[in-house]
Amino acid sequence: MLDSIHIENYALIRESDIAFGDGFTAITGETGAGKSILLGALGLVLGQRADIATLFDATKKCVVEARFNIAGLGLKPLFDEHDLDYDDSLILRRELLPSAKSRAFVNDTPVTLPVMKEVASRLIDIHSQHQTLTLAESGFQIRLLDSSGGATSLRGEYETAYREYIGLKHELESLMAADAQGKRDLDYNRFLFEEMQKAALVDGEQEELEKEAELLAHTETIKQALATVTQGCADGDDSAMSRLLAAKSQLAKVVEYHPDLDELFKRLDSSIIELQDIMSSIESVDNDLVFTPERQEYVNDRLDTLYRLQKKHNVNSIAELLSIQQRLDEAIRAADNMDERISDAMEAVDAAYSKLQGLAEKLTALRRKSAAIVEKQILPVLADLGMKDARLTVSIVPLKEYGPTGADDVTFMFSANRGSEPREIGRVASGGELSRLMLAIKSLISQATLLPTIIFDEIDTGVSGDIAVQVGSILRNMSSHMQVVAITHLPQIAATAATQLKVYKQVDEGQDNARTASHIRQLSDDERIHEIAVMLSSDPPTAAARQTARELMSLNCPDV
């Protein structure tokens, strides 16, 4: 249950510490005093969106810290799942900085908002006026029915199975679409692949062929050049070789007469040897350089094939062509194997559908059973709330196909007057009737829910007099098995509470920036009598109002 909440620098609250007891606590105060601000602050530690416009002082951070006693709620697995330290005393803290950054903590461990919201969702049910209006919505009605019948866990299983089924179904649809496209492309892809396969592409071949083509195109010119070089260097009496040999012979005659000639003779001899080697290499190149029209035609045709394929596929190299060839091969193989993949996907969809069908049938059966119980048990509560002739029936109609919440279209049908056929709640119920109907449903759900705390904000809209007393009685009865907090403006309801907190506004004197701020404090029995008397009449209250307040209090607190 909620033990206390500390609020600092939020809305009209400069700083406040509020303690909550078990049982039923009523929160009262004048309109605009800041009663609903408490819910806004509590919403922060429940993971709701933060807004820096709510800062009391825009230069300081806002801190909201709520303490809970969670012993016996079985929440340790949830804490283990998120790697959080567990303790029976839980602290949820939210900080909002002037920079608009927000931080969340669970037992002083930083967490994400989704984690904080998941933890908080196991602790408190906050009922607001907006939630009363959503009673007319089908989705909200089905959640109420599941909560009252203990089907929440089963519905969670169904929702998981439904998501799995939809995911597998989408996967099957994607495979079938890919198969259809693949079959349209298969023949063309196969043609392209076979064309490349026939070309026997080899990475690096194009560069070698381009060099050979260049060589073949200039073979005659090269041979002519080599012949000229050979003739000038080695052939005939006037060639370079002949002249070098003659020079060597002359030096040989005189080398012994001059010390420097020996070195020159050796250098000349080396030149002759080098020239002989050059001529040998030229002869080898000339012999190897063979031109045939057939080879030139082959090289040119091969290059034409490569260039044509590159242009066709808008690439610039054989490596890129080979990559395309691999992709075509994979596409062809995938198309050939698609039937098997589709068959496996169909089996998975059928299995998921069977599982979904089984869960849906169980969920429908549980809802029908729950609907009968709700229809029977809610009538006495509605009668206590002044609607003796009211009727509530739960219509459960099969859907044409499974939806996110099951196979059922659930509609609450309501009639407030004898002789009137029940119709959809949103069409026939007034605001006051919606509030009483919601309270009646919540009182039934509270017996099945595992949530330790419920907070009502203006559940008393549209009621007064004896009906207000009955509303208070229902809230007090609910508090026998859970903590109940109600923000109310009705003295009859406030008087039934075990504890009463008053919210009020005053100017904080003596502050550096004196301004109006909201405060909250617990009232003593005498203060409660005075406050309820004020709610009944005026401030200061009349003697009659004080006596009435005392009588209202005595019904619930005999010692007063």
Secondary structure, 3 states (H helix, E strand, C coil): CEEEEEEEEECCEEEEEEECCCCEEEEEECCCCCHHHHHHHHHHHCCCCCCHHHECCCCCCEEEEEEEECCCCCCHHHHHHCCCCCCCEEEEEEEECCCCCEEEEECCEEECHHHHHHHHCCCEEEECHHHHHHHHCHHHHHHHHHHHCCCHHHHHHHHHHHHHHHHHHHHHHHHHHHHHHHHHHHHHHHHHHHHHHHHCCCCCHHHHHHHHHHHHHCHHHHHHHHHHHHHHHCCCCCCHHHHHHHHHHHHHHHHHHCCCHHHHHHHHHHHHHHHHHHHHHHHHHHHHCCCCHHHHHHHHHHHHHHHHHHHHCCCCCHHHHHHHHHHHHHHHHHHHHHHHHHHHHHHHHHHHHHHHHHHHHHHHHHHHHHHHHHHHHHHHHHHHCCCCCCEEEEEEEEEEEEECCEEEEEEEEEECCCCCCCEEHHHHCCHHHHHHHHHHHHHHHCCCCCCCEEEEECCCCCCCHHHHHHHHHHHHHHCCCCEEEEECCCHHHHHHCCEEEEEEEEECCCCCCCCEEEEEEECCHHHHHHHHHHHHCCCCCCHHHHHHHHHHHHHHCCCC
